[in-house]
């Protein structure tokens, strides 16, 4: 950044809790239009030396007022415009190019759910996975009439991917802790993607495979740690 622009940049506190920047205003505006920066995204103005939600920044109020940013041509299965830039919030899709995200967005359906909604029911057959654009959900098991929370999922995370590979029953319930916006990818849509854009499908499935491998390794480590702890406690 040049000396004359040293105090005109912006930093962005993204959904993954990483601060990006500084970037110049034209770049920030482009990210708003791509929905990589939302109304409630915190940004830091180097000129004003303060953090503020993007919608309250003087330079951006035009883009969050009225009808908001213009819709994208990429539309998911539910008829709702899904901008490729918004998919950058999903960690699983981090390695896909902008062109690949443009194609992938067309396979998705946006699902808006209210707080306390049970989106997935244990034992039911599933046919789709979900990406979390905003909000929070919990994965639970009911044991002897009591709720046991396995994990809590937030923006950028995903669940239900095993339904893309088999028609087995769901292993747990998934409940919305707050109003949430999700993107749904069905097994049928993935099959269509494999035919229409095999490279995009292959790169996506590779990302899923890597994520599953990481989870298995983490589970194995937790199991080994618990066994070692039990052995040491028994001495």
LOTI-523012 format. One record per residue (C-alpha): residue in one letter; y, z, x. Coordinates in steps of 0.02 Angstrom, whole numbers, plus 50000, padded with zeros to 5 digits. Layout:
! LOTI-523012
AYZX;...
***
This chain:
! LOTI-523012
X500005000050000;X501724995450066;X503045008750103;X504155002949960;X502715005049837;X502055021249911;X502645031349761;X502295018949620;X500405019549615;X499235028049493;X497615037649513;X496285037949377;X495125052449338;X493605042749277;X492205048249161;X491065051049312;X492305064349375;X492825053349521;X494675049949554;X495025031549588;X496585024149667;X497955023149700;X498135006749605;X499684997249555;X500254995849374;X499594978149344;X497844983849395;X497984999249284;X498524988449135;X497044976849165;X495864991849162;X496634997548997;X496334980348920;X494544980648984;X494334998248911;X493925005449081;X495415016849050;X495505024748876;X496885033848783;X496205050848837;X495855045849018;X496885056649137;X497985047049258;X499125053249397;X500825045049420;X501375045749601;X503165042249546;X503195057149427;X501945067749525;X500995073449371;X499385070649275;X499445064649094;X498285056248967;X498475037448982;X499135035648804;X500595047148849;X501105037549004;X502745028448972;X502115012749059;X500555011848947;X501145017548775;X501334999548719;X499474996648747;X498905011848648;X500085010148501;X499824999748344;X498284988948354;X497914993448535;X497214981348664;X496654964348603;X494794963348562;X493584954748679;X492574939348636;X490984948848682;X490264955948522;X488704966448504;X487354965148373;X488334976348254;X489854964948253;X490924977348352;X491854970648503;X491064977548662;X492094974248817;X491134971848980;X492344983549068;X491834997848955;X490054996149021;X490685001849191;X490605019449120;X488705018049114;X487965023649280;X486385013449255;X487404997249249;X488445000749405;X487654986849510;X487834972949381;X489214960349411;X490624957149288;X489784940949234;X488134949949206;X488994963449105;X489804949948997;X488074943448957;X487294960648937;X488664966348817;X488114953148692;X486404961548674;X487124978448625;X487574986448460;X488885000148448;X488345015748356;X489615029148305;X488845045848256;X489605061848190;X489355079148262;X487665087148221;X486855070448179;X485015069348228;X484925052148307;X483135053148374;X481705062848295;X480215069048395;X478615060248344;X479455045248266;X479155027948338;X480645021448438;X481175003548470;X482815005948567;X483705014948706;X485485021548700;X486975022148820;X488325035348794;X490095028248796;X490895044548742;X490385061348672;X488955073148707;X487165074848645;X485765087048678;X483905083748698;X482855097448617;X481115103048570;X480745114548424;X479475127448481;X478855140448357;X480375136948249;X481605139748392;X482645126648480;X482345123848665;X483675112648745;X482925101648882;X484565093848940;X486325089348885;X486925071448904;X488715065448920;X489755049848949;X488925037249064;X487155043449035;X485735035748935;X484105040248849;X482625032748756;X482225019548886;X480335021548867;X480475013648694;X480854997048780;X479114996848857;X477965003748722;X477975008848539;X477435026748572;X478205041548481;X479835049548536;X479505064748646;X480995075248586;X482435076348464;X484185070348514;X485645078548422;X487515074948436;X488465090248498;X490085081348454;X490675064748380;X489975051548497;X490005032848527;X488395025048589;X487765007748632;X486045003048570;X484864991048657;X483314986548557;X481674980448629;X481894964248531;X483624961348607;X482914964248782;X481554951448750;X482874938748698;X483874942748855;X482334939648964;X482234922048892;X484084917948890;X484634926549052;X483104931549154;X484114936949308;X485184948849207;X483634956049124;X482754957749292;X484224966849373;X484374978449223;X482514982549224;X482594985649412;X483984998349380;X482915006749246;X481445007349367;X482505015449502;X483155028349379;X481395032649320;X480815034349500;X482245046249538;X481815056749385;X479975057749433;X480415063149609;X481595076449541;X480265082849421;X478975083349561;X480175093349670;X480505105749530;X478625107749504;X478305110649690;X479745123049699;X479075132649548;X477315133149623;X477975139049791;X479045152349706;X477545158549605;X476485159549762;X477805168949859;X478095180949713;X476235184449705;X476105189849885;
***
